């Protein structure tokens, strides 16, 4: 009897799906590396603005990106000095938003509790807004007259929503899908 040597290679079907898995893994890795690289590049070249639109310090950061390096360092140094003041105010907003979510989801529902939670959130947001606007005033003092004129033009160009027009991206089409005059969700059945 003759024995035929057994091949150590796996069947062709196993190798085929392994190749596709490797290609998919490489594609995903390239996507992640590209996203991280893009964020780093934009942050280093002054094109990135922090989340939250153009209100207060974010608008100043966007403007500072267009200043010469020495003036940009002065403005960014002033912003950095104010960050410690603003950080606890942002934390208060996060706590207040959590309170609103908890009041909204609570059973049994208490409209008074939700109203009070919204009032706390509004107060926290107003406190942060006032402090952010004070940052703008403090930085305006550091600017030359020409820089202040350029900053005013930058604010006019950016607008209150960081240059974005219309509703937020997640909201696009929601009203149109509901039909004319509808827009509101149906109340849940009782």
C-alpha positions in Angstrom: 0.0 0.0 0.0 1.2 3.4 -0.8 0.5 6.4 1.3 0.0 9.8 -0.2 1.6 12.6 1.7 -0.9 14.9 3.5 -0.6 18.6 2.7 -0.2 20.9 5.7 -1.9 23.8 3.8 -5.5 24.6 4.9 -8.3 24.3 2.4 -8.6 27.1 -0.2 -11.9 28.3 1.4 -10.2 29.0 4.7 -7.5 31.0 3.1 -10.0 33.0 1.0 -12.0 34.4 4.0 -8.8 35.0 5.9 -7.6 37.3 3.0 -10.9 39.2 3.1 -10.7 39.6 6.9 -7.1 40.9 6.6 -8.2 43.4 3.9 -11.1 44.6 6.0 -8.9 45.0 9.1 -6.3 47.0 7.1 -9.1 49.2 5.7 -10.5 49.9 9.2 -7.0 50.7 10.5 -6.4 53.1 7.7 -9.7 54.8 8.5 -8.8 55.3 12.1 -5.3 56.5 11.4 -6.7 58.9 8.8 -9.2 60.3 11.3 -6.6 60.8 14.0 -4.1 62.3 11.6 -6.7 64.7 10.3 -7.6 65.9 13.8 -3.9 66.4 14.6 -3.2 68.2 11.4 -6.2 70.6 11.8 -5.3 71.2 15.5 -1.7 72.1 14.6 -2.6 74.4 11.7 -5.3 76.3 13.5 -8.3 75.1 11.5 -10.0 73.3 14.3 -12.4 74.8 16.7 -13.5 73.2 19.9 -17.1 71.8 20.0 -19.7 74.2 21.0 -19.8 76.6 18.1 -18.5 80.1 18.0 -19.7 81.3 21.4 -17.2 83.0 23.7 -13.8 81.5 23.9 -14.3 79.2 20.9 -14.8 82.2 18.7 -11.7 83.8 20.0 -9.7 80.6 19.3 -11.0 80.6 15.7 -9.9 84.2 15.4 -6.5 83.6 17.0 -5.7 81.0 14.4 -5.4 83.9 11.9 -3.1 86.0 13.9 0.7 86.0 13.6 2.5 83.5 15.8 3.5 85.9 18.5 0.1 87.6 18.8 -1.6 84.1 18.7 0.6 83.0 21.7 -0.6 86.1 23.7 -4.3 85.4 23.0 -4.0 81.7 23.5 -2.1 82.3 26.8 -5.0 84.5 28.0 -7.5 81.8 27.0 -5.5 79.2 28.9 -5.5 81.3 32.0 -9.3 81.5 31.9 -9.9 77.8 31.3 -9.6 76.9 35.0 -12.3 79.5 35.7 -14.6 78.0 33.1 -14.0 74.3 33.8 -16.2 74.1 37.0 -19.0 76.0 35.2 -19.0 73.4 32.5 -19.1 70.6 35.1 -22.2 72.3 36.6 -23.9 72.2 33.2 -23.2 68.5 32.9 -24.7 67.9 36.3 -27.7 70.0 35.5 -28.3 68.2 32.2 -28.1 64.9 34.0 -30.8 66.2 36.4 -33.0 67.2 33.5 -32.6 63.7 32.0 -33.4 62.0 35.3 -36.5 64.2 35.9 -37.7 63.5 32.4 -37.4 59.7 32.7 -38.7 59.5 36.3 -41.8 57.5 37.1 -44.1 58.8 38.3 -43.5 61.9 36.2 -43.3 65.1 38.2 -43.7 68.2 36.0 -42.6 70.5 38.8 -39.3 68.5 39.3 -38.6 68.8 35.5 -39.3 72.5 35.5 -36.9 73.0 38.5 -34.3 70.9 36.7 -34.6 73.0 33.6 -34.4 76.2 35.7 -31.1 74.9 37.2 -29.8 74.1 33.7 -30.7 77.5 32.4 -29.0 79.2 35.3 -25.8 77.1 34.9 -25.8 77.9 31.1 -26.2 81.6 31.7 -23.4 81.6 34.2 -21.1 79.9 31.8 -22.2 82.2 29.0 -21.5 85.3 31.1 -18.0 84.0 32.0 -17.3 83.2 28.4 -18.2 86.6 27.3 -16.0 88.1 30.0 -13.1 86.1 28.4 -13.9 87.8 25.1 -13.8 91.2 26.8 -10.5 90.4 28.6 -8.9 89.3 25.4 -10.2 92.3 23.4 -8.3 94.5 25.9 -5.1 92.7 24.7 -5.8 93.3 21.0 -4.6 96.2 18.9 -7.3 98.4 17.3 -6.7 96.7 13.9 -7.0 93.3 15.5 -10.2 94.3 17.3 -11.7 95.4 13.9 -10.6 92.0 12.4 -12.1 90.2 15.3 -15.4 92.0 14.8 -15.4 91.0 11.2 -14.6 87.4 12.2 -17.5 87.4 14.6 -19.9 88.7 11.9 -18.7 86.1 9.4 -18.9 83.2 11.9 -22.3 84.2 13.3 -23.9 82.8 16.4 -23.6 79.1 15.3 -20.0 79.1 14.2 -20.9 79.8 10.5 -23.3 76.9 10.3 -26.6 77.7 8.6 -30.0 76.1 9.5 -30.9 73.5 12.0 -28.3 71.1 13.5 -27.2 68.2 11.2 -29.1 65.6 13.2 -32.4 67.6 12.8 -32.3 67.9 9.0 -35.4 66.6 7.3 -37.3 65.8 10.5 -39.9 68.5 10.0 -40.2 67.8 6.3 -40.8 64.1 6.9 -43.7 64.9 9.2 -45.5 66.9 6.6 -46.6 70.5 6.5 -47.8 71.9 9.9 -47.2 68.6 11.7 -43.7 68.5 13.1 -44.7 67.3 16.6 -44.7 63.7 17.6 -47.9 62.0 18.4 -48.5 61.7 22.2 -48.0 58.2 23.5 -51.1 56.1 24.0 -52.6 56.1 27.5 
